[in-house]
Amino acid sequence: MKATSMVNFFKMGVMFALFMFGACSTEESDGWLERPDNFGESLYERHLKKGTSAAFECTVYSRDNHVTLEMNLDLVAYQSELSAVYDVEVGEPTYYYVDLAFTGMFQDEAPDFCEGIKKSVDGMKTSCSKSSVKGKAKLADVSAAASSLMLGNMVTALKSQCDDFYDAYKEQMAEFPGRWSYGDGSEVTEPALLCDVNVSADTLYMNVDYSTRSMSMVVTHYNYNGAPTGSFMVLESYAGVSPDTLANVCNAYRQESDISGVYCEGSTISYLAPEAQEGQILTLEDMAVVYKKEVCPGLLDGSLSMEDLWFND
């Protein structure tokens, strides 16, 4: 998955709530949303997780005269997190608040996030930085007699938005490796008994053991005629895996656009992989950190399997 695909989707959805408020005042007001310790009663939840690669949560809350949507997205594979809160405070006056906080690749989109929020509602006041966007707008007054109806409409609208976010993120996250989890922890496979990664003498070694099968991987820098090529040489060896499965794995690898030179013989598969990933040059130590922190935990708890890594679906 390209890192930007998830970011671009969020940029389309981040300004969602503006179409539901109707006419609004251009008067600006001081004070940003102070996130409370408790947003109130949880009315609606949508949760989604793909292995150890990415997790999404969206919850709609109600408290006093507030309706709030809280959305969190953790792209572990890209070490990027995004937290978004949309809050409507109904009354005389009515206020609409936006509070975004983000890390990693989302920070590259901070100017677009800021501009989108600023243009979303007439009179929207914003405060923007590399890691956050805050917005506040004063909307049309809602009388006490009409407040219950307005709050009910907001709950319905925000529930629908959680559904839209959920559907869109599920489509985007499908390309991440890992088993789907919908919040109950039931979508797992057989956990590995061992997942060991280490780097020694310019070589990365990884060993994964299950009760009936195992995999070992050796990664080195690939040189040609003594000169570096900008590629890793990867050798995977398997035990307890059927020839038909290994043939399918070999075919799947040959369809991958970012690896080359795939060679399969018996229980071993070798190929070349670029050292440059998403614009960054990876070292063997970088790769070891990724496997230790992101791949091994999923293999050991069953949220990732060898099939997930082979076929990436």
C-alpha atoms as one frame of an Amber mdcrd trajectory, in Angstrom:
protein
   0.000   0.000   0.000   1.238   3.464  -0.798   1.402   5.588   2.314  -0.299
   8.514   0.630  -3.479   6.627  -0.185  -4.664   6.636   3.421  -3.679  10.259
   3.861  -5.546  11.376   0.767  -8.696   9.613   1.901  -8.538  11.354   5.245
  -8.122  14.707   3.537 -11.402  14.072   1.744 -13.226  13.081   4.913 -11.752
  15.392   7.499 -14.181  18.220   6.817 -17.290  16.036   6.808 -19.520  17.676
   9.375 -19.946  21.020   7.706 -22.817  20.087   5.460 -25.164  19.303   8.313
 -25.297  22.559  10.222 -27.115  24.908   7.883 -26.618  28.651   8.110 -23.948
  29.914  10.433 -22.644  33.187  11.784 -19.368  34.717  10.653 -18.663  35.858
  14.184 -15.481  34.327  15.556 -15.034  33.287  19.149 -12.146  32.632  21.500
 -11.269  29.326  23.069 -10.542  25.920  21.568 -12.038  22.577  22.431 -10.651
  21.231  25.678 -10.829  17.476  25.323 -12.538  16.187  28.477 -11.416  13.080
  30.330 -14.752  11.557  29.372 -16.762  12.502  26.297 -19.913  11.135  27.925
 -22.151   8.205  27.078 -20.993   6.066  24.182 -23.864   5.812  21.699 -22.196
   4.131  18.727 -18.884   2.410  17.972 -17.110   1.074  14.891 -13.742  -0.604
  15.363 -11.420  -2.216  12.855  -7.941  -3.731  12.959  -5.733  -5.448  10.389
  -3.103  -7.604  12.045  -0.537  -5.418  13.736  -0.373  -3.049  10.751  -3.252
  -0.636  11.305  -6.151   0.023  13.649  -9.194   2.286  13.351 -11.718   3.357
  15.992 -14.719   5.662  15.692 -17.110   6.443  18.544 -20.072   8.815  18.904
 -20.719  10.236  22.372 -23.372  12.374  24.035 -23.031  14.509  27.165 -25.226
  17.372  28.328 -25.666  19.596  25.263 -22.732  18.085  23.314 -22.551  15.416
  20.624 -19.024  14.271  19.803 -17.361  12.032  17.241 -13.917  10.731  18.177
 -11.892   8.957  15.490  -8.446   7.406  15.936  -6.298   5.846  13.245  -2.990
   4.110  14.033  -0.923   3.130  10.987   1.686   1.063  12.800   3.300   0.079
   9.508   4.081   3.753   8.857   4.568   4.833  12.489   1.817   7.379  11.977
  -1.164   8.225  14.165  -4.129  10.513  13.728  -6.699  11.535  16.322  -9.747
  13.588  15.332 -12.526  15.025  17.471 -15.611  16.769  16.076 -17.812  18.314
  18.741 -21.131  20.166  18.477 -22.232  22.209  21.488 -25.917  22.984  21.006
 -27.404  26.113  22.551 -27.606  29.866  22.242 -25.100  30.145  20.653 -24.216
  26.795  19.107 -20.515  26.027  18.567 -18.772  23.577  16.282 -15.287  22.424
  17.289 -12.617  20.457  15.408  -9.486  19.109  17.084  -6.956  17.110  15.039
  -3.634  15.726  16.275  -1.278  13.701  14.092   2.193  12.217  13.791   4.351
  10.635  11.106   3.292  10.885   7.488   0.119  12.792   8.424   2.280  15.773
   9.379   3.163  16.247   5.713  -0.507  17.031   5.108  -0.850  19.585   7.932
  -1.200  22.607   5.592  -3.980  20.892   3.620  -5.764  19.840   6.806  -5.577
  23.414   8.075  -6.827  24.947   4.838  -9.676  22.450   4.564 -10.923  23.123
   8.086 -10.568  26.878   7.605 -12.745  26.815   4.479 -15.293  24.351   5.832
 -17.557  26.838   7.632 -17.929  30.594   7.276 -16.174  32.246  10.167 -14.186
  29.151  11.130 -11.305  30.232  13.330  -8.260  27.945  13.205  -4.957  27.359
  14.934  -2.565  25.145  12.986   0.837  23.601  13.535   2.905  20.730  12.140
   1.185  18.284  14.490  -2.303  19.677  15.094  -5.241  21.613  13.719  -7.845
  23.245  15.939 -10.989  24.923  14.698 -14.012  26.652  16.186 -17.047  28.234
  14.579 -20.112  29.933  16.018 -23.261  28.599  14.377 -26.902  29.635  14.409
 -28.630  29.723  17.791 -30.685  26.697  18.802 -33.387  27.359  21.363 -33.911
  25.150  24.380 -37.186  23.925  22.837 -35.388  22.808  19.662 -32.198  21.491
  21.274 -33.375  17.884  21.697 -34.258  17.648  18.025 -30.941  19.191  17.004
 -28.959  16.849  19.262 -30.855  13.860  17.854 -30.085  14.960  14.312 -26.411
  15.337  15.181 -26.248  11.842  16.668 -27.767  10.373  13.502 -25.392  12.339
  11.276 -22.282  11.403  13.241 -23.256   7.726  13.364 -23.539   7.813   9.590
 -20.131   9.456   9.346 -18.566   6.724  11.497 -20.015   4.185   9.052 -18.576
   6.073   6.095 -15.138   6.307   7.701 -15.290   2.617   8.618 -16.196   1.486
   5.087 -13.549   3.656   3.470 -10.765   2.700   5.882 -11.656  -0.993   5.583
 -11.166  -0.752   1.830  -7.857   1.071   2.274  -6.593  -1.239   5.019  -7.367
  -4.385   3.025  -3.915  -4.145   1.463  -2.183  -4.370   4.838  -1.069  -7.848
   5.951  -2.904  -9.401   8.868  -6.157 -10.952   9.988  -9.204  -8.720  10.338
 -10.355  -8.001  13.870 -13.651  -6.228  14.536 -13.141  -5.551  18.208 -13.831
  -8.973  19.746 -10.373 -10.487  19.218 -11.779 -13.564  17.479 -10.194 -13.100
  14.073  -6.848 -14.754  14.708  -4.914 -17.722  13.351  -2.426 -20.153  14.909
   0.143 -18.189  16.906   3.816 -18.800  16.260   5.846 -20.489  18.990   8.996
 -18.525  18.188   9.873 -15.385  16.262  13.514 -14.408  16.523  15.316 -11.604
  14.653  18.933 -10.531  14.861  21.635  -8.837  12.808  25.202 -10.141  12.713
  28.119  -9.504  10.337  26.054  -7.447   7.856  23.386 -10.141   7.686  19.841
 -10.212   9.061  18.500 -13.536  10.328  14.848 -14.255  11.105  13.404 -17.546
  12.338   9.718 -18.331  12.842   8.548 -21.652  14.289   5.065 -23.176  14.502
   4.069 -26.575  15.804   4.179 -28.158  12.333   6.135 -25.772  10.116   8.897
 -23.202  10.199  10.517 -20.449   8.164  13.974 -18.931   8.173  15.006 -15.787
   6.303  18.472 -14.449   5.575  18.889 -10.900   4.210  22.150  -9.374   2.948
  23.162  -6.378   0.841  23.463  -7.457  -2.780  26.642  -6.440  -4.559  27.504
  -7.020  -8.217  31.172  -7.236  -9.182  31.978  -5.829  -5.780  29.774  -2.751
  -6.213  26.565  -2.045  -4.253  23.320  -2.321  -6.236  20.867  -0.683  -3.831
  19.126  -4.023  -3.288  18.808  -6.629  -0.591  19.255 -10.318  -1.411  16.577
 -12.275   0.467  16.653 -16.058   0.946  13.625 -17.755   2.530  13.717 -21.420
   3.551  10.715 -23.466   4.705  10.033 -26.741   6.484   6.634 -28.407   6.793
   5.115 -26.390   3.931   3.632 -28.339   1.010   5.124 -28.065  -2.508   1.775
 -26.770  -3.833   1.737 -23.966  -1.267   5.333 -23.027  -2.024   4.503 -22.946
  -5.748   1.636 -20.539  -5.009   3.948 -18.403  -2.868   6.516 -18.305  -5.667
   3.853 -17.216  -8.176   2.570 -14.556  -5.788   6.075 -13.154  -5.314   6.549
 -12.952  -9.068   3.483 -10.712  -9.272   4.953  -8.213  -6.807   6.160  -5.094
  -8.618   8.714  -4.084  -5.973  10.821  -7.263  -5.973  12.757  -8.910  -8.786
  14.819 -11.943  -9.657  12.471 -14.366  -7.908  13.976 -17.864  -7.977  12.308
 -20.901  -6.440  13.811 -24.327  -5.875  12.519 -26.963  -3.492  11.809 -25.405
  -0.133  13.736 -22.167  -0.785  12.781 -18.875  -2.447  15.213 -16.070  -3.213
  14.696 -12.592  -4.649  15.998  -9.029  -4.721  14.232  -6.231  -2.833  15.079
  -2.505  -3.021  16.772  -0.870  -0.073  14.691   2.274  -0.728  11.196   2.013
   0.784   8.721   4.900   0.643  11.562   7.277  -0.169  13.760   6.111   2.726
  16.896   3.946   2.523  16.520   1.024   4.921  19.467  -0.519   6.709  19.470
  -4.076   7.981  19.108  -2.642  11.476  16.023  -0.690  10.359  14.552  -3.861
   8.918  15.266  -5.755  12.134  13.391  -3.106  14.145  10.374  -3.427  11.840
  10.283  -7.200  12.189  10.811  -7.112  15.953   8.237  -4.403  16.684   5.611
  -4.927  13.984   5.833  -8.415  12.476   6.878 -10.708  15.309   4.213  -9.477
  17.766   1.500 -10.237  15.204   2.902 -13.676  14.393   3.175 -14.527  18.093
  -0.376 -13.444  18.982  -1.966 -14.881  15.837  -3.101 -11.612  14.272  -0.571
 -12.220  11.470   0.201 -15.488   9.714   2.704 -16.614   7.129  -0.162 -16.641
   4.642  -0.779 -12.961   5.320   2.854 -12.166   4.581   2.964 -14.408   1.513
  -0.178 -13.301  -0.193  -0.803  -9.877   1.449  -4.584 -10.224   1.461
